[in-house]
């Protein structure tokens, strides 16, 4: 089971929307996915109530029962778990990062958002170095602000997702029914960009799995030589 946290120390960056869409993309990819909603506002939980019984599952939780809920998800056969973290509770965000295989930092292309990217990445790596990448969200169709934002982030040597999330009404329209553009407009631009972010996420997780397997094989060889 892979655990992916959505972490940003700036509200309104699109964490919840990204968590919902990635979980739906995973479901459409044949994976059993779930969202752990750590945000006290319960936005993902409300989305699930509008959505009804369709996958993915959304579970409200706190920092206190994080490990317990992950065990339950693993026992239920979940392939991917997305943790939607609160923006202003840094302790909760750090705990989510602690149990994650990968951390995604969504950010709008604004000065205030970009100024918080580094703080978000530091929270993600407090306990240990782990894969982290930034994805630009709510990108306007006109202007080059997103280009400048990407240059700002890469100048700090932070990985940036090659796919960006546009500022599209399809996200708002689909949200009314607890859906995503992947379901309401599967051939649209919103669905395409979310699939690209999901594929990038899967590629990083696959690379992580390969490195882990190689490390385990190296350890076994070392044990045999020592024996």
N, CA, C and O of each residue as an XYZ file, in Angstrom:
908
protein
N       0.836     -1.190      0.000
C       0.000      0.000      0.000
C       0.874      1.245      0.000
O       1.825      1.341      0.776
N       0.556      2.188     -0.861
C       1.269      3.461     -0.913
C       0.468      4.529     -0.173
O      -0.760      4.574     -0.256
N       1.182      5.382      0.548
C       0.561      6.485      1.267
C       1.108      7.794      0.699
O       2.319      8.009      0.672
N       0.214      8.656      0.250
C       0.601      9.928     -0.362
C      -0.080     11.054      0.393
O      -1.305     11.070      0.510
N       0.699     11.996      0.906
C       0.132     13.139      1.615
C       0.077     14.355      0.711
O       0.986     14.601     -0.081
N      -1.008     15.115      0.840
C      -1.138     16.415      0.197
C      -0.883     17.449      1.285
O      -1.654     17.556      2.238
N       0.192     18.206      1.144
C       0.642     19.083      2.232
C       0.964     20.469      1.684
O       1.721     20.606      0.723
N       0.384     21.491      2.299
C       0.696     22.875      1.922
C       0.372     23.765      3.103
O      -0.715     23.677      3.675
N       1.300     24.611      3.466
C       1.104     25.512      4.594
C       0.448     26.819      4.184
O       0.642     27.851      4.826
N      -0.321     26.769      3.119
C      -1.085     27.933      2.654
C      -2.462     27.448      2.239
O      -2.588     26.573      1.384
N      -3.492     28.018      2.846
C      -4.840     27.608      2.510
C      -5.224     27.966      1.086
O      -4.668     28.895      0.500
N      -6.174     27.229      0.532
C      -6.675     27.533     -0.805
C      -5.790     27.070     -1.939
O      -5.968     27.499     -3.079
N      -4.834     26.195     -1.644
C      -3.901     25.746     -2.677
C      -4.471     24.621     -3.543
O      -3.921     24.307     -4.598
N      -5.566     24.020     -3.098
C      -6.180     22.949     -3.883
C      -5.835     21.555     -3.409
O      -5.932     20.601     -4.181
N      -5.429     21.412     -2.139
C      -5.069     20.092     -1.613
C      -6.215     19.100     -1.721
O      -6.052     17.984     -2.215
N      -7.385     19.535     -1.246
C      -8.523     18.612     -1.201
C      -8.961     18.200     -2.599
O      -9.209     17.020     -2.848
N      -9.057     19.151     -3.504
C      -9.435     18.834     -4.884
C      -8.443     17.859     -5.499
O      -8.834     16.918     -6.190
N      -7.170     18.082     -5.249
C      -6.147     17.196     -5.796
C      -6.259     15.799     -5.193
O      -6.135     14.803     -5.905
N      -6.493     15.723     -3.883
C      -6.652     14.419     -3.230
C      -7.842     13.663     -3.809
O      -7.750     12.467     -4.089
N      -8.956     14.363     -3.987
C     -10.168     13.740     -4.530
C      -9.929     13.236     -5.952
O     -10.279     12.104     -6.287
N      -9.335     14.080     -6.774
C      -9.124     13.710     -8.176
C      -8.113     12.577     -8.319
O      -8.307     11.681     -9.141
N      -7.049     12.602     -7.541
C      -6.053     11.539     -7.624
C      -6.633     10.217     -7.132
O      -6.323      9.159     -7.680
N      -7.468     10.274     -6.106
C      -8.105      9.054     -5.612
C      -9.053      8.475     -6.663
O      -9.117      7.260     -6.845
N      -9.782      9.343     -7.348
C     -10.670      8.884     -8.422
C      -9.852      8.327     -9.581
O     -10.221      7.311    -10.171
N      -8.743      8.988     -9.909
C      -7.868      8.490    -10.983
C      -7.331      7.119    -10.630
O      -7.244      6.246    -11.494
N      -6.971      6.916     -9.375
C      -6.481      5.606     -8.936
C      -7.583      4.559     -9.059
O      -7.333      3.431     -9.486
N      -8.797      4.937     -8.682
C      -9.931      4.015     -8.796
C     -10.169      3.633    -10.252
O     -10.415      2.466    -10.556
N     -10.098      4.601    -11.144
C     -10.271      4.320    -12.567
C      -9.116      3.494    -13.118
O      -9.248      2.854    -14.161
N      -7.985      3.509    -12.418
C      -6.823      2.711    -12.803
C      -6.897      1.301    -12.221
O      -5.949      0.524    -12.339
N      -8.012      0.978    -11.602
C      -8.203     -0.355    -11.045
C      -7.636     -0.532     -9.649
O      -7.508     -1.659     -9.171
N      -7.292      0.572     -8.987
C      -6.738      0.497     -7.640
C      -7.830      0.759     -6.606
O      -8.794      1.481     -6.863
N      -7.657      0.158     -5.440
C      -8.541      0.447     -4.318
C      -7.937      1.629     -3.566
O      -6.877      1.511     -2.950
N      -8.616      2.758     -3.624
C      -8.067      3.992     -3.063
C      -8.956      4.517     -1.944
O     -10.152      4.230     -1.889
N      -8.343      5.295     -1.052
C      -9.074      5.918      0.046
C      -8.459      7.275      0.339
O      -7.287      7.514      0.051
N      -9.261      8.158      0.913
C      -8.799      9.469      1.351
C      -8.951      9.538      2.868
O     -10.027      9.266      3.401
N      -7.877      9.900      3.558
C      -7.949     10.173      4.988
C      -8.037     11.686      5.149
O      -7.100     12.407      4.807
N      -9.148     12.160      5.664
C      -9.402     13.589      5.779
C      -8.976     14.067      7.163
O      -9.696     13.867      8.142
N      -7.793     14.706      7.244
C      -7.292     15.241      8.503
C      -7.724     16.688      8.731
O      -7.524     17.230      9.818
N      -8.307     17.307      7.727
C      -8.672     18.721      7.822
C      -9.920     18.873      8.696
O     -10.959     18.290      8.383
N      -9.837     19.652      9.794
C     -11.011     19.829     10.662
C     -12.225     20.396      9.929
O     -13.356     20.211     10.379
N     -12.007     21.079      8.814
C     -13.128     21.613      8.048
C     -13.939     20.506      7.371
O     -15.097     20.714      7.010
N     -13.331     19.338      7.203
C     -14.049     18.196      6.656
C     -14.527     18.375      5.228
O     -15.595     17.879      4.872
N     -13.761     19.071      4.405
C     -14.190     19.338      3.027
C     -14.301     18.055      2.216
O     -15.261     17.876      1.466
N     -13.329     17.166      2.359
C     -13.385     15.895      1.620
C     -14.549     15.037      2.107
O     -15.186     14.335      1.321
N     -14.818     15.100      3.403
C     -15.951     14.333      3.949
C     -17.271     14.830      3.362
O     -18.140     14.030      3.016
N     -17.420     16.155      3.251
C     -18.639     16.723      2.663
C     -18.766     16.319      1.197
O     -19.864     16.033      0.719
N     -17.641     16.298      0.488
C     -17.625     15.851     -0.917
C     -18.118     14.415     -1.012
O     -18.885     14.074     -1.913
N     -17.682     13.583     -0.091
C     -18.092     12.175     -0.088
C     -19.590     12.041      0.191
O     -20.257     11.181     -0.384
N     -20.111     12.887      1.068
C     -21.541     12.832      1.363
C     -22.359     13.174      0.125
O     -23.413     12.582     -0.110
N     -21.879     14.123     -0.662
C     -22.573     14.448     -1.913
C     -22.408     13.323     -2.930
O     -23.296     13.074     -3.745
N     -21.284     12.660     -2.872
C     -20.955     11.610     -3.842
C     -21.760     10.340     -3.605
O     -22.199      9.694     -4.556
N     -21.951      9.987     -2.358
C     -22.681      8.768     -2.047
C     -21.773      7.562     -1.909
O     -20.657      7.676     -1.403
N     -22.244      6.410     -2.355
C     -21.558      5.147     -2.090
C     -20.388      4.859     -3.021
O     -19.602      3.953     -2.747
N     -20.255      5.593     -4.099
C     -19.185      5.313     -5.052
C     -17.806      5.483     -4.408
O     -17.610      6.341     -3.547
N     -16.852      4.647     -4.844
C     -15.473      4.792     -4.395
C     -14.929      6.132     -4.895
O     -15.418      6.659     -5.894
N     -13.927      6.686     -4.218
C     -13.151      6.141     -3.107
C     -13.810      6.401     -1.746
O     -14.691      7.250     -1.606
N     -13.351      5.640     -0.758
C     -13.792      5.864      0.610
C     -13.118      7.123      1.150
O     -11.985      7.434      0.783
N     -13.817      7.840      2.018
C     -13.258      9.004      2.705
C     -13.460      8.809      4.199
O     -14.580      8.587      4.660
N     -12.371      8.894      4.952
C     -12.404      8.634      6.394
C     -11.922      9.878      7.137
O     -10.805     10.346      6.913
N     -12.758     10.406      8.013
C     -12.356     11.537      8.846
C     -11.486     11.018      9.986
O     -11.767      9.967     10.561
N     -10.432     11.760     10.308
C      -9.506     11.283     11.327
C      -8.730     12.449     11.911
O      -8.828     13.585     11.447
N      -7.952     12.136     12.948
C      -7.087     13.127     13.574
C      -5.674     12.550     13.661
O      -5.427     11.406     13.278
N      -4.768     13.359     14.168
C      -3.400     12.898     14.338
C      -3.335     11.712     15.294
O      -2.475     10.842     15.155
N      -4.253     11.678     16.272
C      -4.216     10.639     17.301
C      -4.482      9.240     16.749
O      -3.923      8.263     17.248
N      -5.339      9.134     15.715
C      -5.667      7.804     15.196
C      -5.173      7.576     13.777
O      -5.692      6.717     13.064
N      -4.171      8.344     13.368
C      -3.618      8.214     12.022
C      -3.082      6.810     11.760
O      -3.457      6.175     10.775
N      -2.208      6.327     12.637
C      -1.619      5.003     12.434
C      -2.686      3.913     12.436
O      -2.616      2.958     11.662
N      -3.667      4.068     13.309
C      -4.745      3.083     13.393
C      -5.551      3.011     12.100
O      -5.878      1.923     11.627
N      -5.865      4.158     11.537
C      -6.646      4.182     10.299
C      -5.844      3.641      9.117
O      -6.407      3.034      8.206
N      -4.540      3.861      9.132
C      -3.703      3.305      8.064
C      -3.664      1.783      8.141
O      -3.679      1.107      7.113
N      -3.614      1.251      9.337
C      -3.648     -0.198      9.504
C      -4.974     -0.748      8.980
O      -5.003     -1.778      8.306
N      -6.056     -0.064      9.289
C      -7.367     -0.502      8.805
C      -7.433     -0.467      7.282
O      -7.974     -1.375      6.649
N      -6.880      0.587      6.708
C      -6.878      0.696      5.249
C      -6.067     -0.426      4.625
O      -6.471     -1.009      3.619
N      -4.926     -0.725      5.222
C      -4.084     -1.811      4.706
C      -4.799     -3.154      4.839
O      -4.767     -3.972      3.920
N      -5.438     -3.377      5.977
C      -6.165     -4.632      6.189
C      -7.346     -4.767      5.231
O      -7.748     -5.876      4.880
N      -7.902     -3.620      4.809
C      -9.037     -3.636      3.878
C      -8.585     -3.825      2.432
O      -9.412     -3.927      1.525
N      -7.268     -3.872      2.220
C      -6.747     -4.117      0.879
C      -6.509     -2.880      0.043
O      -6.409     -2.973     -1.181
N      -6.417     -1.718      0.679
C      -6.202     -0.476     -0.070
C      -4.855     -0.503     -0.789
O      -3.854     -0.961     -0.238
N      -4.844     -0.012     -2.007
C      -3.609      0.100     -2.786
C      -2.956      1.469     -2.597
O      -1.732      1.587     -2.534
N      -3.800      2.498     -2.509
C      -3.295      3.861     -2.391
C      -4.159      4.631     -1.403
O      -5.387      4.590     -1.472
N      -3.501      5.335     -0.479
C      -4.198      6.167      0.492
C      -3.683      7.592      0.359
O      -2.477      7.833      0.410
N      -4.599      8.529      0.189
C      -4.250      9.941      0.053
C      -4.673     10.670      1.323
O      -5.836     10.607      1.720
N      -3.730     11.361      1.962
C      -4.019     12.080      3.194
C      -4.155     13.566      2.899
O      -3.214     14.211      2.436
N      -5.344     14.100      3.174
C      -5.601     15.528      2.993
C      -5.303     16.223      4.321
O      -6.047     16.059      5.287
N      -4.218     16.997      4.371
C      -3.769     17.594      5.627
C      -4.288     19.020      5.787
O      -4.565     19.695      4.796
N      -4.422     19.481      7.034
C      -4.833     20.871      7.276
C      -3.685     21.833      7.015
O      -2.518     21.484      7.190
N      -4.022     23.033      6.598
C      -2.988     23.998      6.218
C      -2.261     24.592      7.416
O      -1.070     24.888      7.322
N      -2.937     24.770      8.521
C      -2.339     25.538      9.616
C      -2.011     24.703     10.855
O      -1.649     25.261     11.890
N      -2.128     23.405     10.767
C      -1.769     22.538     11.888
C      -0.500     21.780     11.500
O      -0.566     20.657     11.000
N       0.646     22.399     11.733
C       1.911     21.851     11.252
C       2.228     20.501     11.867
O       2.797     19.641     11.196
N       1.869     20.293     13.145
C       2.135     19.001     13.784
C       1.396     17.879     13.059
O       1.941     16.791     12.869
N       0.162     18.145     12.659
C      -0.631     17.146     11.945
C      -0.007     16.859     10.585
O       0.075     15.708     10.156
N       0.430     17.919      9.914
C       1.045     17.747      8.602
C       2.324     16.934      8.697
O       2.582     16.083      7.846
N       3.130     17.186      9.724
C       4.372     16.430      9.905
C       4.093     14.958     10.163
O       4.810     14.089      9.667
N       3.049     14.676     10.941
C       2.698     13.284     11.214
C       2.238     12.572      9.948
O       2.564     11.406      9.728
N       1.479     13.280      9.119
C       1.047     12.695      7.849
C       2.251     12.403      6.967
O       2.325     11.345      6.341
N       3.195     13.339      6.917
C       4.405     13.126      6.119
C       5.215     11.959      6.652
O       5.820     11.211      5.884
N       5.225     11.804      7.962
C       6.015     10.728      8.587
C       5.618      9.352      8.073
O       6.470      8.480      7.906
N       4.346      9.159      7.826
C       3.863      7.832      7.422
C       3.732      7.703      5.914
O       3.235      6.691      5.419
N       4.170      8.715      5.182
C       3.940      8.749      3.727
C       5.138      8.242      2.938
O       6.291      8.407      3.337
N       4.827      7.624      1.812
C       5.864      7.235      0.848
C       6.228      8.416     -0.044
O       7.347      8.503     -0.548
N       5.277      9.320     -0.233
C       5.447     10.453     -1.147
C       4.615     11.612     -0.637
O       3.512     11.417     -0.125
N       5.145     12.824     -0.777
C       4.415     14.023     -0.376
C       4.265     14.933     -1.595
O       5.235     15.202     -2.304
N       3.041     15.403     -1.829
C       2.761     16.338     -2.911
C       2.433     17.688     -2.301
O       1.586     17.787     -1.413
N       3.103     18.725     -2.777
C       2.879     20.092     -2.294
C       2.208     20.904     -3.399
O       2.891     21.349     -4.322
N       0.894     21.109     -3.333
C       0.229     21.952     -4.327
C       0.459     23.422     -3.998
O       0.511     23.798     -2.827
N       0.596     24.247     -5.024
C       0.830     25.672     -4.816
C       0.272     26.476     -5.977
O       0.447     26.112     -7.140
N      -0.391     27.553     -5.658
C      -0.795     28.497     -6.693
C       0.416     29.341     -7.101
O       1.397     29.431     -6.362
N       0.337     29.941     -8.256
C       1.467     30.728     -8.772
C       1.385     32.166     -8.270
O       1.419     33.112     -9.058
N       1.278     32.320     -6.960
C       1.252     33.646     -6.349
C       2.437     33.772     -5.403
O       2.977     32.768     -4.938
N       2.833     34.984     -5.125
C       3.983     35.210     -4.252
C       3.750     34.601     -2.871
O       4.634     33.937     -2.330
N       2.572     34.821     -2.300
C       2.286     34.325     -0.960
C       2.317     32.805     -0.906
O       2.795     32.226      0.069
N       1.808     32.157     -1.954
C       1.834     30.691     -1.992
C       3.260     30.179     -2.153
O       3.683     29.262     -1.449
N       3.994     30.778     -3.082
C       5.355     30.315     -3.362
C       6.268     30.506     -2.159
O       7.196     29.726     -1.945
N       6.003     31.542     -1.382
C       6.813     31.776     -0.185
C       6.634     30.667      0.842
O       7.501     30.468      1.694
N       5.523     29.943      0.773
C       5.247     28.878      1.740
C       5.679     27.504      1.246
O       5.625     26.537      2.005
N       6.104     27.399     -0.004
C       6.510     26.103     -0.556
C       7.675     25.515      0.225
O       7.650     24.342      0.599
N       8.688     26.325      0.470
C       9.863     25.821      1.184
C       9.501     25.352      2.588
O      10.005     24.327      3.048
N       8.624     26.100      3.277
C       8.189     25.697      4.611
C       7.441     24.366      4.562
O       7.598     23.525      5.447
N       6.636     24.185      3.534
C       5.886     22.928      3.386
C       6.828     21.755      3.164
O       6.638     20.686      3.744
N       7.839     21.948      2.329
C       8.788     20.874      2.058
C       9.612     20.546      3.295
O       9.938     19.383      3.533
N       9.952     21.564      4.086
C      10.676     21.312      5.328
C       9.840     20.471      6.288
O      10.369     19.579      6.952
N       8.528     20.750      6.367
C       7.648     19.947      7.208
C       7.602     18.504      6.714
O       7.577     17.561      7.505
N       7.592     18.351      5.399
C       7.495     17.010      4.813
C       8.723     16.155      5.100
O       8.651     14.927      5.069
N       9.845     16.805      5.377
C      11.102     16.063      5.550
C      11.678     16.204      6.953
O      12.874     15.994      7.155
N      10.841     16.558      7.923
C      11.318     16.700      9.307
C      11.838     15.376      9.846
O      12.921     15.324     10.429
N      11.080     14.314      9.656
C      11.443     13.018     10.229
C      12.453     12.260      9.380
O      13.297     11.539      9.910
N      12.369     12.420      8.072
C      13.288     11.705      7.179
C      13.169     12.299      5.782
O      12.159     12.906      5.428
N      14.228     12.109      4.998
C      14.178     12.536      3.604
C      13.259     11.592      2.847
O      13.407     10.373      2.930
N      12.309     12.154      2.109
C      11.380     11.338      1.336
C      11.049     12.080      0.045
O      11.231     13.295     -0.030
N      10.572     11.376     -0.960
C      10.227     12.042     -2.216
C       9.143     13.099     -2.022
O       8.113     12.840     -1.399
N       9.384     14.277     -2.555
C       8.432     15.385     -2.498
C       8.431     16.073     -3.864
O       9.487     16.245     -4.474
N       7.262     16.461     -4.338
C       7.243     17.303     -5.529
C       6.142     18.343     -5.420
O       5.154     18.156     -4.710
N       6.333     19.444     -6.140
C       5.387     20.557     -6.152
C       4.555     20.477     -7.428
O       5.084     20.196     -8.503
N       3.262     20.721     -7.306
C       2.415     20.818     -8.491
C       1.705     22.172     -8.451
O       1.081     22.526     -7.451
N       1.808     22.916     -9.543
C       1.162     24.219     -9.632
C      -0.329     24.040     -9.905
O      -0.725     23.265    -10.775
N      -1.141     24.762     -9.155
C      -2.586     24.630     -9.261
C      -3.237     25.964     -9.605
O      -2.632     27.026     -9.461
N      -4.497     25.885    -10.069
C      -5.301     27.068    -10.394
C      -4.549     28.007    -11.353
O      -4.600     29.230    -11.221
N      -3.861     27.400    -12.307
C      -3.077     28.165    -13.282
C      -4.019     28.877    -14.260
O      -4.907     28.260    -14.848
N      -3.812     30.160    -14.417
C      -4.658     30.956    -15.317
C      -4.304     30.658    -16.779
O      -3.146     30.377    -17.088
N      -5.289     30.717    -17.676
C      -5.034     30.410    -19.090
C      -4.192     31.465    -19.800
O      -3.586     31.183    -20.834
N      -4.151     32.683    -19.249
C      -3.387     33.753    -19.885
C      -2.229     34.186    -18.979
O      -2.286     34.035    -17.758
N      -1.197     34.719    -19.595
C      -0.060     35.201    -18.824
C       0.988     34.125    -18.614
O       0.777     32.959    -18.948
N       2.124     34.531    -18.055
C       3.234     33.604    -17.854
C       3.620     33.484    -16.389
O       4.743     33.102    -16.061
N       2.674     33.814    -15.508
C       2.976     33.754    -14.081
C       3.364     32.342    -13.655
O       4.237     32.161    -12.806
N       2.705     31.336    -14.251
C       3.026     29.954    -13.886
C       4.440     29.580    -14.340
O       5.108     28.772    -13.695
N       4.895     30.170    -15.450
C       6.261     29.915    -15.916
C       7.266     30.496    -14.925
O       8.254     29.847    -14.581
N       7.010     31.709    -14.473
C       7.871     32.337    -13.489
C       7.860     31.558    -12.179
O       8.889     31.414    -11.520
N       6.673     31.054    -11.809
C       6.559     30.275    -10.574
C       7.388     28.997    -10.664
O       8.085     28.631     -9.717
N       7.307     28.321    -11.808
C       8.086     27.094    -11.985
C       9.584     27.393    -11.932
O      10.349     26.625    -11.348
N       9.997     28.485    -12.527
C      11.409     28.867    -12.489
C      11.849     29.161    -11.063
O      12.963     28.812    -10.672
N      10.980     29.801    -10.284
C      11.282     30.110     -8.888
C      11.484     28.834     -8.078
O      12.403     28.738     -7.264
N      10.607     27.856     -8.314
C      10.673     26.606     -7.550
C      11.895     25.777     -7.950
O      12.598     25.248     -7.088
N      12.145     25.664     -9.249
C      13.286     24.870     -9.709
C      14.613     25.513     -9.320
O      15.609     24.815     -9.134
N      14.631     26.849     -9.197
C      15.854     27.531     -8.772
C      16.243     27.123     -7.354
O      17.415     27.175     -6.982
N      15.247     26.718     -6.568
C      15.506     26.245     -5.210
C      15.744     24.736     -5.178
O      15.863     24.133     -4.111
N      15.808     24.145     -6.365
C      16.080     22.713     -6.519
C      14.964     21.829     -5.944
O      15.221     20.730     -5.452
N      13.746     22.318     -6.014
C      12.604     21.514     -5.610
C      11.992     20.876     -6.865
O      11.787     21.570     -7.861
N      11.701     19.587     -6.838
C      11.084     18.933     -8.006
C       9.698     19.509     -8.299
O       8.924     19.788     -7.384
N       9.403     19.680     -9.570
C       8.113     20.217     -9.995
C       7.449     19.227    -10.953
O       8.087     18.710    -11.870
N       6.175     18.975    -10.730
C       5.426     18.091    -11.626
C       5.324     18.740    -13.007
O       4.995     19.923    -13.095
N       5.595     18.009    -14.080
C       5.499     18.582    -15.425
C       4.076     18.941    -15.827
O       3.875     19.736    -16.745
N       3.087     18.365    -15.152
C       1.690     18.698    -15.422
C       1.227     19.760    -14.431
O       1.629     19.754    -13.267
N       0.388     20.661    -14.897
C      -0.146     21.726    -14.055
C      -1.664     21.649    -14.035
O      -2.286     21.157    -14.976
N      -2.250     22.141    -12.951
C      -3.700     22.109    -12.797
C      -4.260     23.481    -13.138
O      -3.924     24.472    -12.491
N      -5.103     23.538    -14.142
C      -5.648     24.811    -14.589
C      -6.775     25.323    -13.712
O      -7.368     24.574    -12.936
N      -7.057     26.595    -13.845
C      -8.166     27.241    -13.137
C      -9.415     27.047    -13.992
O      -9.740     27.882    -14.836
N     -10.112     25.927    -13.759
C     -11.210     25.520    -14.644
C     -12.525     25.387    -13.879
O     -12.548     24.931    -12.736
N     -13.612     25.792    -14.523
C     -14.933     25.680    -13.896
C     -15.364     24.226    -13.781
O     -16.274     23.918    -13.011
N     -14.733     23.325    -14.530
C     -15.120     21.906    -14.479
C     -14.923     21.329    -13.080
O     -15.647     20.419    -12.678
N     -13.948     21.851    -12.336
C     -13.733     21.372    -10.969
C     -14.885     21.804    -10.067
O     -15.363     21.029     -9.239
N     -15.324     23.047    -10.236
C     -16.435     23.553     -9.432
C     -17.744     22.877     -9.814
O     -18.537     22.510     -8.946
N     -17.968     22.714    -11.108
C     -19.226     22.115    -11.574
C     -19.362     20.665    -11.110
O     -20.427     20.254    -10.648
N     -18.291     19.902    -11.234
C     -18.354     18.494    -10.843
C     -18.457     18.329     -9.338
O     -19.038     17.355     -8.859
N     -17.897     19.276     -8.583
C     -17.884     19.198     -7.126
C     -19.290     19.251     -6.541
O     -19.527     18.733     -5.449
N     -20.213     19.866     -7.252
C     -21.593     19.992     -6.769
C     -22.199     18.624     -6.478
O     -22.965     18.466     -5.528
N     -21.849     17.634     -7.305
C     -22.404     16.284     -7.150
C     -21.411     15.323     -6.509
O     -21.624     14.110     -6.517
N     -20.325     15.861     -5.953
C     -19.331     14.983     -5.346
C     -18.572     14.191     -6.397
O     -18.178     13.050     -6.158
N     -18.368     14.796     -7.556
C     -17.668     14.124     -8.644
C     -16.405     14.914     -8.986
O     -16.078     15.894     -8.317
N     -15.708     14.484    -10.018
C     -14.507     15.162    -10.501
C     -14.598     15.286    -12.023
O     -15.419     14.607    -12.640
N     -13.776     16.137    -12.643
C     -13.780     16.229    -14.098
C     -13.456     14.913    -14.779
O     -13.827     14.704    -15.934
N     -12.765     14.017    -14.073
C     -12.466     12.696    -14.629
C     -13.738     11.917    -14.933
O     -13.749     11.023    -15.780
N     -14.802     12.268    -14.232
C     -16.074     11.554    -14.399
C     -17.085     12.372    -15.200
O     -17.823     11.822    -16.017
N     -17.120     13.690    -14.965
C     -18.125     14.511    -15.648
C     -17.685     14.937    -17.044
O     -18.520     15.095    -17.934
N     -16.373     15.127    -17.243
C     -15.841     15.512    -18.547
C     -14.569     14.714    -18.821
O     -13.479     15.286    -18.868
N     -14.697     13.396    -19.003
C     -13.509     12.537    -19.141
C     -12.610     12.880    -20.321
O     -11.427     12.537    -20.313
N     -13.150     13.552    -21.336
C     -12.334     13.933    -22.488
C     -11.869     15.382    -22.403
O     -11.247     15.890    -23.336
N     -12.166     16.047    -21.294
C     -11.828     17.456    -21.161
C     -10.405     17.695    -20.682
O      -9.681     16.760    -20.340
N     -10.016     18.978    -20.666
C      -8.660     19.347    -20.278
C      -8.407     19.085    -18.795
O      -7.307     18.680    -18.419
N      -9.412     19.313    -17.951
C      -9.248     19.069    -16.526
C      -8.948     17.608    -16.241
O      -8.066     17.300    -15.439
N      -9.670     16.708    -16.887
C      -9.437     15.279    -16.701
C      -8.049     14.885    -17.191
O      -7.355     14.088    -16.558
N      -7.652     15.459    -18.337
C      -6.344     15.129    -18.907
C      -5.214     15.555    -17.976
O      -4.271     14.792    -17.765
N      -5.293     16.761    -17.417
C      -4.207     17.214    -16.554
C      -4.147     16.407    -15.260
O      -3.062     16.175    -14.727
N      -5.292     15.983    -14.755
C      -5.280     15.159    -13.542
C      -4.695     13.779    -13.826
O      -3.974     13.228    -12.995
N      -4.998     13.225    -14.980
C      -4.395     11.935    -15.340
C      -2.881     12.074    -15.448
O      -2.149     11.161    -15.067
N      -2.410     13.193    -15.958
C      -0.965     13.411    -16.084
C      -0.304     13.517    -14.715
O       0.784     12.980    -14.504
N      -0.956     14.207    -13.789
C      -0.412     14.286    -12.423
C      -0.416     12.899    -11.779
O       0.527     12.529    -11.081
N      -1.472     12.148    -12.017
C      -1.555     10.793    -11.458
C      -0.462      9.902    -12.039
O       0.178      9.150    -11.304
N      -0.241      9.979    -13.352
C       0.805      9.158    -13.968
C       2.183      9.526    -13.423
O       3.015      8.650    -13.188
N       2.422     10.820    -13.223
C       3.702     11.260    -12.650
C       3.862     10.707    -11.239
O       4.946     10.271    -10.850
N       2.787     10.728    -10.489
C       2.807     10.170     -9.127
C       3.116      8.686     -9.159
O       3.942      8.205     -8.382
N       2.461      7.955    -10.051
C       2.692      6.521    -10.174
C       4.134      6.221    -10.578
O       4.732      5.267    -10.079
N       4.689      7.019    -11.469
C       6.074      6.811    -11.900
C       7.048      6.959    -10.733
O       7.976      6.163    -10.584
N       6.831      7.978     -9.911
C       7.703      8.182     -8.751
C       7.562      7.042     -7.754
O       8.555      6.593     -7.182
N       6.345      6.574     -7.543
C       6.131      5.456     -6.625
C       6.776      4.183     -7.165
O       7.325      3.388     -6.403
N       6.707      3.994     -8.483
C       7.333      2.821     -9.094
C       8.847      2.879     -8.923
O       9.480      1.866     -8.623
N       9.428      4.062     -9.114
C      10.865      4.218     -8.915
C      11.245      3.948     -7.464
O      12.279      3.343     -7.183
N      10.404      4.402     -6.557
C      10.642      4.170     -5.132
C      10.618      2.682     -4.813
O      11.443      2.190     -4.043
N       9.667      1.970     -5.410
C       9.555      0.531     -5.192
C      10.768     -0.198     -5.743
O      11.259     -1.143     -5.125
N      11.260      0.235     -6.909
C      12.442     -0.389     -7.513
C      13.674     -0.174     -6.634
O      14.456     -1.099     -6.416
N      13.841      1.043     -6.134
C      14.980      1.333     -5.256
C      14.916      0.491     -3.982
O      15.933     -0.015     -3.508
N      13.724      0.351     -3.445
C      13.546     -0.436     -2.228
C      13.903     -1.895     -2.485
O      14.578     -2.526     -1.672
N      13.447     -2.436     -3.627
C      13.743     -3.825     -3.961
C      15.235     -4.035     -4.168
O      15.796     -5.036     -3.720
N      15.881     -3.084     -4.850
C      17.334     -3.189     -5.067
C      18.099     -3.128     -3.753
O      19.086     -3.839     -3.563
N      17.632     -2.271     -2.848
C      18.274     -2.148     -1.542
C      18.140     -3.440     -0.747
O      19.087     -3.876     -0.092
N      16.957     -4.051     -0.808
C      16.738     -5.309     -0.087
C      17.598     -6.428     -0.671
O      18.141     -7.245      0.073
N      17.723     -6.468     -1.995
C      18.562     -7.490     -2.627
C      20.024     -7.312     -2.244
O      20.734     -8.282     -1.980
N      20.464     -6.051     -2.217
C      21.848     -5.770     -1.814
C      22.086     -6.203     -0.382
O      23.151     -6.726     -0.054
N      21.083     -5.983      0.485
C      21.219     -6.386      1.883
C      21.280     -7.889      2.032
O      22.033     -8.396      2.863
N      20.491     -8.621      1.234
C      20.511    -10.072      1.291
C      21.863    -10.624      0.840
O      22.386    -11.565      1.436
N      22.428    -10.028     -0.228
C      23.735    -10.461     -0.704
C      24.810    -10.215      0.346
O      25.705    -11.037      0.543
N      24.707     -9.063      1.018
C      25.671     -8.733      2.049
C      25.562     -9.695      3.221
O      26.576    -10.078      3.806
N      24.349    -10.088      3.568
C      24.150    -11.044      4.667
C      24.724    -12.409      4.311
O      25.308    -13.087      5.157
N      24.549    -12.815      3.031
C      25.065    -14.131      2.618
C      26.580    -14.136      2.663
O      27.190    -15.116      3.090
N      27.201    -13.023      2.217
C      28.658    -12.958      2.262
C      29.167    -12.969      3.696
O      30.184    -13.587      4.010
N      28.428    -12.262      4.566
C      28.847    -12.215      5.971
C      28.691    -13.584      6.622
O      29.455    -13.952      7.514
N      27.680    -14.341      6.158
C      27.456    -15.671      6.751
C      28.470    -16.677      6.260
O      28.427    -17.842      6.658
